[in-house]
Structures are given as structure tokens and as C-alpha cells.
């Protein structure tokens, strides 16, 4: 099982703007996504449904290693 990390941006900005987000939701989406897409800047987008978000999808952006979570927001 990979060891997940979070960027300083995630810790300082993402959680400040979206305090309702949970790190465990982000990890769950990366581990079992409904969809994955590579971005042009060597990052990856993962989508997964989160029941605690009223059934909305959570989009999680990782760095190229797919273990460092950089951003997350509901879609």
C-alpha cells in the first residue's frame, strides 16, 4: 500500500477554502477511482463518489507519483 502525502498547498490552501474535506476521502478516491485522467502538467485527476458529500463526486489531483495529493474539490 502506498504512503500518501499532501502538498503544502493542500494543507494551507485547500483545507482552508474547503474545511469540510477529509484527507481519508481523498485517499479513498485515489485508491478506488471511477475515472482517472492525466493532466498536461504531469499531474493526475481522480474522480470518485463520496457518500458523505451527498453523493457528489470528489475530484482529487495528485502529483506525477500518484501518491502526493495536491488539490481536491467536489464536482
C-alpha positions in Angstrom: 0.0 0.0 0.0 1.5 3.4 -1.0 2.2 6.0 1.6 0.1 9.1 0.8 1.3 12.6 1.3 -0.2 16.0 1.0 1.4 19.1 -0.5 1.8 22.3 1.5 -0.7 23.9 -0.9 -3.3 21.2 0.0 -2.6 21.7 3.8 -2.6 25.5 3.7 -5.0 26.5 0.9 -7.3 23.6 0.0 -8.3 22.8 3.6 -8.6 26.5 4.4 -11.0 27.0 1.5 -12.8 23.7 1.9 -12.7 22.8 5.6 -15.4 20.1 5.2 -13.0 17.9 3.1 -11.4 14.9 4.7 -8.0 13.5 3.9 -9.4 10.0 4.1 -11.9 10.8 1.3 -9.1 11.9 -0.9 -7.1 8.8 -0.3 -10.2 6.6 -0.9 -10.8 8.3 -4.3 -7.2 7.8 -5.4 -7.2 4.1 -4.3 -10.5 3.3 -6.0 -11.4 5.9 -8.6 -14.3 5.8 -11.0 -12.2 7.7 -13.5 -8.5 8.8 -13.9 -7.2 11.4 -16.3 -3.6 12.6 -16.9 -3.2 16.4 -17.0 -0.7 18.1 -19.3 1.4 19.3 -16.3 2.3 15.7 -15.2 -0.5 15.6 -12.6 -3.4 13.2 -12.4 -7.1 13.7 -11.8 -9.1 11.1 -10.0 -12.9 11.1 -9.6 -14.9 9.1 -7.1 -18.3 9.3 -5.5 -18.2 10.2 -1.8 -21.5 9.4 0.0 -20.7 11.9 2.8 -20.8 14.7 0.1 -24.4 14.0 -0.6 -23.4 11.6 -3.3 -21.3 14.1 -5.2 -18.1 13.2 -6.9 -14.8 14.4 -5.4 -12.1 15.3 -7.9 -8.6 14.7 -6.4 -5.4 16.0 -8.1 -2.1 14.3 -7.4 1.4 14.9 -8.5 3.0 12.6 -11.0 3.8 10.0 -8.4 0.0 9.5 -7.8 0.7 9.4 -4.0 1.1 13.1 -3.3 -2.3 14.8 -3.1 -2.3 18.4 -4.3 -5.9 19.5 -4.7 -9.4 18.3 -4.1 -12.9 19.6 -4.7 -16.4 18.4 -5.3 -17.7 18.2 -8.9 
